[in-house]
Amino acid sequence: MKILAINDNGFPLAELLGLRGYLVDVSYDIHVGDVEDYDIVICDWNGVGATFGEPGDYIRTIRTEYPDKKLILYTASFENSQYVDVTLRMGTDCSEWIEALQPLLQNN
């Protein structure tokens, strides 16, 4: 399983998840085609995807273009999106991430 984390501040848990066997790439901004080779996409709400319009609009675009992608919203704000499978707040620890990833991996 390949995971792409899109966050303008990076994704500090990428290394820890990598040590647990997950293949995690980090991108600081997004173009829709960037997600094609990934099974799971971790999406920040603010600071990325500005070319798509309002914050979070790129998430809707990914869901529309790639309806089978598993999407995780990872945000410091209290935003939510109908287009994601899971929402996790920044500060969520590695064990909670693994718990959230497991069902997504099983459904793939």
Secondary structure, 3 states (H helix, E strand, C coil): CEEEEECCCCCCCHHHHHHCCCEEEEECCCCHHHHCCCCEEEECCCCCCHHHCCCCHHHHHHHHHCCCCEEEEEECCCCCCCCCCEEEECCCCHHHHHHHHHHHHHCC
